[in-house]
């Protein structure tokens, strides 16, 4: 594989990997794990189990405002 040596070294340090091969393997594990988590969240959202915290909330009218 041909890759950016600086990125590989930075990833190796962050991951605490001993070798470049271990670095790539750990990075791939991370990407696969995050992908699985997002897929699970997408499925939960499809089932209606999540509320979008960024969606515009309807204004609540108080009795005194009428």
PyMOL Python script that loads the backbone (N, CA, C, O; Angstrom):
from pymol import cmd

cmd.read_pdbstr("""\
ATOM      1  N   UNK A   1       0.837  -1.185   0.000  1.00  0.00           N
ATOM      2  CA  UNK A   1       0.000   0.000   0.000  1.00  0.00           C
ATOM      3  C   UNK A   1       0.877   1.241   0.000  1.00  0.00           C
ATOM      4  O   UNK A   1       1.943   1.280   0.614  1.00  0.00           O
ATOM      5  N   UNK A   2       0.400   2.238  -0.699  1.00  0.00           N
ATOM      6  CA  UNK A   2       1.084   3.523  -0.715  1.00  0.00           C
ATOM      7  C   UNK A   2       0.213   4.499   0.058  1.00  0.00           C
ATOM      8  O   UNK A   2      -0.935   4.741  -0.315  1.00  0.00           O
ATOM      9  N   UNK A   3       0.758   5.064   1.139  1.00  0.00           N
ATOM     10  CA  UNK A   3      -0.031   5.982   1.950  1.00  0.00           C
ATOM     11  C   UNK A   3       0.844   7.085   2.518  1.00  0.00           C
ATOM     12  O   UNK A   3       2.072   7.002   2.491  1.00  0.00           O
ATOM     13  N   UNK A   4       0.202   8.104   3.026  1.00  0.00           N
ATOM     14  CA  UNK A   4       0.875   9.250   3.618  1.00  0.00           C
ATOM     15  C   UNK A   4       1.576   8.806   4.905  1.00  0.00           C
ATOM     16  O   UNK A   4       0.921   8.402   5.866  1.00  0.00           O
ATOM     17  N   UNK A   5       2.898   8.881   4.918  1.00  0.00           N
ATOM     18  CA  UNK A   5       3.686   8.416   6.061  1.00  0.00           C
ATOM     19  C   UNK A   5       3.395   9.224   7.325  1.00  0.00           C
ATOM     20  O   UNK A   5       3.409   8.674   8.426  1.00  0.00           O
ATOM     21  N   UNK A   6       3.134  10.518   7.177  1.00  0.00           N
ATOM     22  CA  UNK A   6       2.824  11.351   8.350  1.00  0.00           C
ATOM     23  C   UNK A   6       1.495  10.950   8.980  1.00  0.00           C
ATOM     24  O   UNK A   6       1.372  10.889  10.203  1.00  0.00           O
ATOM     25  N   UNK A   7       0.498  10.678   8.132  1.00  0.00           N
ATOM     26  CA  UNK A   7      -0.800  10.243   8.650  1.00  0.00           C
ATOM     27  C   UNK A   7      -0.677   8.893   9.347  1.00  0.00           C
ATOM     28  O   UNK A   7      -1.261   8.673  10.408  1.00  0.00           O
ATOM     29  N   UNK A   8       0.086   7.999   8.741  1.00  0.00           N
ATOM     30  CA  UNK A   8       0.271   6.678   9.324  1.00  0.00           C
ATOM     31  C   UNK A   8       0.965   6.779  10.671  1.00  0.00           C
ATOM     32  O   UNK A   8       0.566   6.114  11.627  1.00  0.00           O
ATOM     33  N   UNK A   9       1.991   7.599  10.754  1.00  0.00           N
ATOM     34  CA  UNK A   9       2.712   7.779  12.022  1.00  0.00           C
ATOM     35  C   UNK A   9       1.813   8.398  13.084  1.00  0.00           C
ATOM     36  O   UNK A   9       1.855   7.997  14.247  1.00  0.00           O
ATOM     37  N   UNK A  10       0.991   9.386  12.683  1.00  0.00           N
ATOM     38  CA  UNK A  10       0.075  10.018  13.631  1.00  0.00           C
ATOM     39  C   UNK A  10      -0.953   9.011  14.134  1.00  0.00           C
ATOM     40  O   UNK A  10      -1.240   8.956  15.329  1.00  0.00           O
ATOM     41  N   UNK A  11      -1.506   8.217  13.222  1.00  0.00           N
ATOM     42  CA  UNK A  11      -2.477   7.196  13.605  1.00  0.00           C
ATOM     43  C   UNK A  11      -1.838   6.153  14.521  1.00  0.00           C
ATOM     44  O   UNK A  11      -2.453   5.700  15.486  1.00  0.00           O
ATOM     45  N   UNK A  12      -0.612   5.783  14.211  1.00  0.00           N
ATOM     46  CA  UNK A  12       0.090   4.790  15.025  1.00  0.00           C
ATOM     47  C   UNK A  12       0.262   5.299  16.450  1.00  0.00           C
ATOM     48  O   UNK A  12       0.079   4.549  17.408  1.00  0.00           O
ATOM     49  N   UNK A  13       0.609   6.559  16.585  1.00  0.00           N
ATOM     50  CA  UNK A  13       0.789   7.140  17.916  1.00  0.00           C
ATOM     51  C   UNK A  13      -0.553   7.218  18.655  1.00  0.00           C
ATOM     52  O   UNK A  13      -0.636   6.860  19.830  1.00  0.00           O
ATOM     53  N   UNK A  14      -1.587   7.679  17.976  1.00  0.00           N
ATOM     54  CA  UNK A  14      -2.905   7.802  18.599  1.00  0.00           C
ATOM     55  C   UNK A  14      -3.433   6.450  19.053  1.00  0.00           C
ATOM     56  O   UNK A  14      -3.983   6.322  20.147  1.00  0.00           O
ATOM     57  N   UNK A  15      -3.261   5.444  18.205  1.00  0.00           N
ATOM     58  CA  UNK A  15      -3.775   4.105  18.503  1.00  0.00           C
ATOM     59  C   UNK A  15      -2.871   3.305  19.430  1.00  0.00           C
ATOM     60  O   UNK A  15      -3.284   2.282  19.976  1.00  0.00           O
ATOM     61  N   UNK A  16      -1.645   3.766  19.608  1.00  0.00           N
ATOM     62  CA  UNK A  16      -0.703   3.030  20.452  1.00  0.00           C
ATOM     63  C   UNK A  16      -0.277   1.716  19.820  1.00  0.00           C
ATOM     64  O   UNK A  16       0.056   0.758  20.517  1.00  0.00           O
ATOM     65  N   UNK A  17      -0.290   1.681  18.498  1.00  0.00           N
ATOM     66  CA  UNK A  17       0.073   0.459  17.781  1.00  0.00           C
ATOM     67  C   UNK A  17       1.585   0.295  17.730  1.00  0.00           C
ATOM     68  O   UNK A  17       2.327   1.278  17.724  1.00  0.00           O
ATOM     69  N   UNK A  18       2.032  -0.951  17.693  1.00  0.00           N
ATOM     70  CA  UNK A  18       3.467  -1.237  17.669  1.00  0.00           C
ATOM     71  C   UNK A  18       4.045  -1.239  16.267  1.00  0.00           C
ATOM     72  O   UNK A  18       5.221  -0.936  16.065  1.00  0.00           O
ATOM     73  N   UNK A  19       3.203  -1.586  15.297  1.00  0.00           N
ATOM     74  CA  UNK A  19       3.693  -1.678  13.920  1.00  0.00           C
ATOM     75  C   UNK A  19       2.735  -0.943  12.984  1.00  0.00           C
ATOM     76  O   UNK A  19       1.620  -0.586  13.363  1.00  0.00           O
ATOM     77  N   UNK A  20       3.195  -0.727  11.759  1.00  0.00           N
ATOM     78  CA  UNK A  20       2.340  -0.097  10.760  1.00  0.00           C
ATOM     79  C   UNK A  20       1.170  -1.012  10.406  1.00  0.00           C
ATOM     80  O   UNK A  20       0.051  -0.544  10.195  1.00  0.00           O
ATOM     81  N   UNK A  21       1.431  -2.312  10.342  1.00  0.00           N
ATOM     82  CA  UNK A  21       0.365  -3.271  10.046  1.00  0.00           C
ATOM     83  C   UNK A  21      -0.703  -3.237  11.129  1.00  0.00           C
ATOM     84  O   UNK A  21      -1.897  -3.231  10.829  1.00  0.00           O
ATOM     85  N   UNK A  22      -0.275  -3.214  12.386  1.00  0.00           N
ATOM     86  CA  UNK A  22      -1.225  -3.134  13.501  1.00  0.00           C
ATOM     87  C   UNK A  22      -2.007  -1.828  13.441  1.00  0.00           C
ATOM     88  O   UNK A  22      -3.197  -1.803  13.754  1.00  0.00           O
ATOM     89  N   UNK A  23      -1.353  -0.754  13.046  1.00  0.00           N
ATOM     90  CA  UNK A  23      -2.014   0.542  12.919  1.00  0.00           C
ATOM     91  C   UNK A  23      -3.139   0.477  11.907  1.00  0.00           C
ATOM     92  O   UNK A  23      -4.256   0.913  12.183  1.00  0.00           O
ATOM     93  N   UNK A  24      -2.847  -0.067  10.733  1.00  0.00           N
ATOM     94  CA  UNK A  24      -3.865  -0.169   9.684  1.00  0.00           C
ATOM     95  C   UNK A  24      -4.992  -1.084  10.145  1.00  0.00           C
ATOM     96  O   UNK A  24      -6.161  -0.774   9.914  1.00  0.00           O
ATOM     97  N   UNK A  25      -4.675  -2.197  10.787  1.00  0.00           N
ATOM     98  CA  UNK A  25      -5.688  -3.136  11.254  1.00  0.00           C
ATOM     99  C   UNK A  25      -6.597  -2.482  12.296  1.00  0.00           C
ATOM    100  O   UNK A  25      -7.818  -2.629  12.229  1.00  0.00           O
ATOM    101  N   UNK A  26      -6.015  -1.764  13.254  1.00  0.00           N
ATOM    102  CA  UNK A  26      -6.813  -1.082  14.269  1.00  0.00           C
ATOM    103  C   UNK A  26      -7.680   0.021  13.665  1.00  0.00           C
ATOM    104  O   UNK A  26      -8.832   0.200  14.058  1.00  0.00           O
ATOM    105  N   UNK A  27      -7.123   0.749  12.717  1.00  0.00           N
ATOM    106  CA  UNK A  27      -7.885   1.812  12.056  1.00  0.00           C
ATOM    107  C   UNK A  27      -9.070   1.219  11.298  1.00  0.00           C
ATOM    108  O   UNK A  27     -10.167   1.776  11.327  1.00  0.00           O
ATOM    109  N   UNK A  28      -8.857   0.103  10.627  1.00  0.00           N
ATOM    110  CA  UNK A  28      -9.955  -0.553   9.907  1.00  0.00           C
ATOM    111  C   UNK A  28     -11.012  -1.075  10.882  1.00  0.00           C
ATOM    112  O   UNK A  28     -12.209  -0.973  10.616  1.00  0.00           O
ATOM    113  N   UNK A  29     -10.567  -1.634  12.011  1.00  0.00           N
ATOM    114  CA  UNK A  29     -11.518  -2.078  13.042  1.00  0.00           C
ATOM    115  C   UNK A  29     -12.388  -0.911  13.496  1.00  0.00           C
ATOM    116  O   UNK A  29     -13.599  -1.057  13.665  1.00  0.00           O
ATOM    117  N   UNK A  30     -11.767   0.240  13.692  1.00  0.00           N
ATOM    118  CA  UNK A  30     -12.482   1.432  14.137  1.00  0.00           C
ATOM    119  C   UNK A  30     -13.524   1.866  13.106  1.00  0.00           C
ATOM    120  O   UNK A  30     -14.670   2.152  13.456  1.00  0.00           O
ATOM    121  N   UNK A  31     -13.125   1.912  11.850  1.00  0.00           N
ATOM    122  CA  UNK A  31     -14.042   2.337  10.783  1.00  0.00           C
ATOM    123  C   UNK A  31     -15.226   1.370  10.678  1.00  0.00           C
ATOM    124  O   UNK A  31     -16.370   1.807  10.546  1.00  0.00           O
ATOM    125  N   UNK A  32     -14.965   0.084  10.733  1.00  0.00           N
ATOM    126  CA  UNK A  32     -16.034  -0.914  10.652  1.00  0.00           C
ATOM    127  C   UNK A  32     -16.972  -0.776  11.853  1.00  0.00           C
ATOM    128  O   UNK A  32     -18.191  -0.864  11.702  1.00  0.00           O
ATOM    129  N   UNK A  33     -16.414  -0.564  13.031  1.00  0.00           N
ATOM    130  CA  UNK A  33     -17.213  -0.401  14.244  1.00  0.00           C
ATOM    131  C   UNK A  33     -18.112   0.829  14.162  1.00  0.00           C
ATOM    132  O   UNK A  33     -19.299   0.750  14.479  1.00  0.00           O
ATOM    133  N   UNK A  34     -17.561   1.951  13.745  1.00  0.00           N
ATOM    134  CA  UNK A  34     -18.340   3.177  13.612  1.00  0.00           C
ATOM    135  C   UNK A  34     -19.439   2.996  12.563  1.00  0.00           C
ATOM    136  O   UNK A  34     -20.567   3.454  12.748  1.00  0.00           O
ATOM    137  N   UNK A  35     -19.102   2.332  11.477  1.00  0.00           N
ATOM    138  CA  UNK A  35     -20.098   2.064  10.447  1.00  0.00           C
ATOM    139  C   UNK A  35     -21.252   1.239  10.981  1.00  0.00           C
ATOM    140  O   UNK A  35     -22.409   1.507  10.655  1.00  0.00           O
ATOM    141  N   UNK A  36     -20.955   0.245  11.793  1.00  0.00           N
ATOM    142  CA  UNK A  36     -21.996  -0.592  12.397  1.00  0.00           C
ATOM    143  C   UNK A  36     -22.861   0.215  13.352  1.00  0.00           C
ATOM    144  O   UNK A  36     -24.078   0.041  13.394  1.00  0.00           O
ATOM    145  N   UNK A  37     -22.229   1.097  14.117  1.00  0.00           N
ATOM    146  CA  UNK A  37     -22.972   1.936  15.064  1.00  0.00           C
ATOM    147  C   UNK A  37     -23.920   2.877  14.316  1.00  0.00           C
ATOM    148  O   UNK A  37     -25.074   3.037  14.714  1.00  0.00           O
ATOM    149  N   UNK A  38     -23.442   3.497  13.240  1.00  0.00           N
ATOM    150  CA  UNK A  38     -24.301   4.389  12.469  1.00  0.00           C
ATOM    151  C   UNK A  38     -25.441   3.632  11.811  1.00  0.00           C
ATOM    152  O   UNK A  38     -26.558   4.141  11.728  1.00  0.00           O
ATOM    153  N   UNK A  39     -25.169   2.417  11.340  1.00  0.00           N
ATOM    154  CA  UNK A  39     -26.224   1.602  10.731  1.00  0.00           C
ATOM    155  C   UNK A  39     -27.297   1.266  11.767  1.00  0.00           C
ATOM    156  O   UNK A  39     -28.489   1.288  11.459  1.00  0.00           O
ATOM    157  N   UNK A  40     -26.877   0.959  12.983  1.00  0.00           N
ATOM    158  CA  UNK A  40     -27.834   0.658  14.050  1.00  0.00           C
ATOM    159  C   UNK A  40     -28.660   1.893  14.400  1.00  0.00           C
ATOM    160  O   UNK A  40     -29.867   1.787  14.615  1.00  0.00           O
ATOM    161  N   UNK A  41     -28.030   3.045  14.458  1.00  0.00           N
ATOM    162  CA  UNK A  41     -28.755   4.285  14.746  1.00  0.00           C
ATOM    163  C   UNK A  41     -29.722   4.631  13.618  1.00  0.00           C
ATOM    164  O   UNK A  41     -30.835   5.091  13.874  1.00  0.00           O
ATOM    165  N   UNK A  42     -29.306   4.414  12.375  1.00  0.00           N
ATOM    166  CA  UNK A  42     -30.199   4.644  11.240  1.00  0.00           C
ATOM    167  C   UNK A  42     -31.423   3.731  11.330  1.00  0.00           C
ATOM    168  O   UNK A  42     -32.549   4.165  11.085  1.00  0.00           O
ATOM    169  N   UNK A  43     -31.196   2.486  11.678  1.00  0.00           N
ATOM    170  CA  UNK A  43     -32.306   1.525  11.809  1.00  0.00           C
ATOM    171  C   UNK A  43     -33.239   1.962  12.930  1.00  0.00           C
ATOM    172  O   UNK A  43     -34.458   1.910  12.765  1.00  0.00           O
ATOM    173  N   UNK A  44     -32.704   2.386  14.050  1.00  0.00           N
ATOM    174  CA  UNK A  44     -33.515   2.852  15.169  1.00  0.00           C
ATOM    175  C   UNK A  44     -34.334   4.077  14.764  1.00  0.00           C
ATOM    176  O   UNK A  44     -35.504   4.194  15.128  1.00  0.00           O
ATOM    177  N   UNK A  45     -33.723   4.977  14.019  1.00  0.00           N
ATOM    178  CA  UNK A  45     -34.435   6.173  13.543  1.00  0.00           C
ATOM    179  C   UNK A  45     -35.574   5.772  12.607  1.00  0.00           C
ATOM    180  O   UNK A  45     -36.656   6.355  12.671  1.00  0.00           O
ATOM    181  N   UNK A  46     -35.344   4.790  11.745  1.00  0.00           N
ATOM    182  CA  UNK A  46     -36.390   4.314  10.836  1.00  0.00           C
ATOM    183  C   UNK A  46     -37.575   3.748  11.607  1.00  0.00           C
ATOM    184  O   UNK A  46     -38.721   3.868  11.175  1.00  0.00           O
ATOM    185  N   UNK A  47     -37.294   3.137  12.742  1.00  0.00           N
ATOM    186  CA  UNK A  47     -38.356   2.548  13.558  1.00  0.00           C
ATOM    187  C   UNK A  47     -39.062   3.590  14.421  1.00  0.00           C
ATOM    188  O   UNK A  47     -40.040   3.282  15.103  1.00  0.00           O
ATOM    189  N   UNK A  48     -38.561   4.823  14.387  1.00  0.00           N
ATOM    190  CA  UNK A  48     -39.185   5.893  15.162  1.00  0.00           C
ATOM    191  C   UNK A  48     -38.682   5.978  16.586  1.00  0.00           C
ATOM    192  O   UNK A  48     -39.339   6.576  17.438  1.00  0.00           O
ATOM    193  N   UNK A  49     -37.549   5.399  16.855  1.00  0.00           N
ATOM    194  CA  UNK A  49     -37.029   5.386  18.218  1.00  0.00           C
ATOM    195  C   UNK A  49     -36.103   6.532  18.567  1.00  0.00           C
ATOM    196  O   UNK A  49     -35.529   6.553  19.656  1.00  0.00           O
ATOM    197  N   UNK A  50     -35.947   7.478  17.669  1.00  0.00           N
ATOM    198  CA  UNK A  50     -35.071   8.620  17.952  1.00  0.00           C
ATOM    199  C   UNK A  50     -35.823   9.907  17.644  1.00  0.00           C
ATOM    200  O   UNK A  50     -36.647   9.962  16.731  1.00  0.00           O
ATOM    201  N   UNK A  51     -35.523  10.929  18.417  1.00  0.00           N
ATOM    202  CA  UNK A  51     -36.082  12.249  18.174  1.00  0.00           C
ATOM    203  C   UNK A  51     -34.947  13.132  17.683  1.00  0.00           C
ATOM    204  O   UNK A  51     -33.864  13.133  18.268  1.00  0.00           O
ATOM    205  N   UNK A  52     -35.185  13.879  16.619  1.00  0.00           N
ATOM    206  CA  UNK A  52     -34.164  14.775  16.074  1.00  0.00           C
ATOM    207  C   UNK A  52     -34.057  16.011  16.967  1.00  0.00           C
ATOM    208  O   UNK A  52     -34.975  16.831  16.989  1.00  0.00           O
ATOM    209  N   UNK A  53     -32.957  16.158  17.699  1.00  0.00           N
ATOM    210  CA  UNK A  53     -32.836  17.306  18.606  1.00  0.00           C
ATOM    211  C   UNK A  53     -32.672  18.621  17.862  1.00  0.00           C
ATOM    212  O   UNK A  53     -32.789  19.688  18.466  1.00  0.00           O
ATOM    213  N   UNK A  54     -32.404  18.566  16.568  1.00  0.00           N
ATOM    214  CA  UNK A  54     -32.194  19.776  15.784  1.00  0.00           C
ATOM    215  C   UNK A  54     -33.440  20.174  14.995  1.00  0.00           C
ATOM    216  O   UNK A  54     -33.462  21.219  14.345  1.00  0.00           O
ATOM    217  N   UNK A  55     -34.466  19.343  15.056  1.00  0.00           N
ATOM    218  CA  UNK A  55     -35.703  19.665  14.344  1.00  0.00           C
ATOM    219  C   UNK A  55     -36.367  20.861  15.017  1.00  0.00           C
ATOM    220  O   UNK A  55     -36.267  21.044  16.231  1.00  0.00           O
ATOM    221  N   UNK A  56     -37.035  21.656  14.222  1.00  0.00           N
ATOM    222  CA  UNK A  56     -37.717  22.824  14.774  1.00  0.00           C
ATOM    223  C   UNK A  56     -38.855  22.354  15.672  1.00  0.00           C
ATOM    224  O   UNK A  56     -39.686  21.537  15.276  1.00  0.00           O
ATOM    225  N   UNK A  57     -38.872  22.882  16.874  1.00  0.00           N
ATOM    226  CA  UNK A  57     -39.900  22.485  17.831  1.00  0.00           C
ATOM    227  C   UNK A  57     -41.110  23.408  17.697  1.00  0.00           C
ATOM    228  O   UNK A  57     -40.959  24.616  17.516  1.00  0.00           O
ATOM    229  N   UNK A  58     -42.302  22.837  17.785  1.00  0.00           N
ATOM    230  CA  UNK A  58     -43.490  23.687  17.707  1.00  0.00           C
ATOM    231  C   UNK A  58     -43.554  24.607  18.931  1.00  0.00           C
ATOM    232  O   UNK A  58     -43.151  24.228  20.030  1.00  0.00           O
ATOM    233  N   UNK A  59     -44.062  25.808  18.721  1.00  0.00           N
ATOM    234  CA  UNK A  59     -44.191  26.749  19.825  1.00  0.00           C
ATOM    235  C   UNK A  59     -45.327  26.301  20.726  1.00  0.00           C
ATOM    236  O   UNK A  59     -46.402  25.920  20.265  1.00  0.00           O
ATOM    237  N   UNK A  60     -45.063  26.355  22.007  1.00  0.00           N
ATOM    238  CA  UNK A  60     -46.070  25.981  22.988  1.00  0.00           C
ATOM    239  C   UNK A  60     -46.783  27.253  23.423  1.00  0.00           C
ATOM    240  O   UNK A  60     -46.155  28.213  23.868  1.00  0.00           O
ATOM    241  N   UNK A  61     -48.105  27.244  23.287  1.00  0.00           N
ATOM    242  CA  UNK A  61     -48.878  28.409  23.715  1.00  0.00           C
ATOM    243  C   UNK A  61     -49.276  28.217  25.155  1.00  0.00           C
ATOM    244  O   UNK A  61     -49.838  27.186  25.526  1.00  0.00           O
ATOM    245  N   UNK A  62     -48.990  29.188  25.944  1.00  0.00           N
ATOM    246  CA  UNK A  62     -49.335  29.146  27.359  1.00  0.00           C
ATOM    247  C   UNK A  62     -50.727  29.767  27.522  1.00  0.00           C
ATOM    248  O   UNK A  62     -51.166  30.569  26.698  1.00  0.00           O
ATOM    249  N   UNK A  63     -51.385  29.389  28.568  1.00  0.00           N
ATOM    250  CA  UNK A  63     -52.733  29.883  28.832  1.00  0.00           C
ATOM    251  C   UNK A  63     -52.745  31.410  28.916  1.00  0.00           C
ATOM    252  O   UNK A  63     -53.676  32.048  28.425  1.00  0.00           O
ATOM    253  N   UNK A  64     -51.729  31.995  29.530  1.00  0.00           N
ATOM    254  CA  UNK A  64     -51.687  33.442  29.704  1.00  0.00           C
ATOM    255  C   UNK A  64     -51.484  34.172  28.376  1.00  0.00           C
ATOM    256  O   UNK A  64     -51.757  35.370  28.303  1.00  0.00           O
ATOM    257  N   UNK A  65     -51.017  33.500  27.333  1.00  0.00           N
ATOM    258  CA  UNK A  65     -50.756  34.131  26.054  1.00  0.00           C
ATOM    259  C   UNK A  65     -52.005  34.244  25.192  1.00  0.00           C
ATOM    260  O   UNK A  65     -51.973  34.940  24.177  1.00  0.00           O
ATOM    261  N   UNK A  66     -53.065  33.613  25.541  1.00  0.00           N
ATOM    262  CA  UNK A  66     -54.284  33.617  24.715  1.00  0.00           C
ATOM    263  C   UNK A  66     -54.977  34.898  24.752  1.00  0.00           C
ATOM    264  O   UNK A  66     -56.015  35.058  24.110  1.00  0.00           O
TER     265      UNK A  66
END
""", "prot")
cmd.dss("prot")
cmd.show_as("cartoon", "prot")
cmd.util.cbc("prot")
cmd.orient("prot")
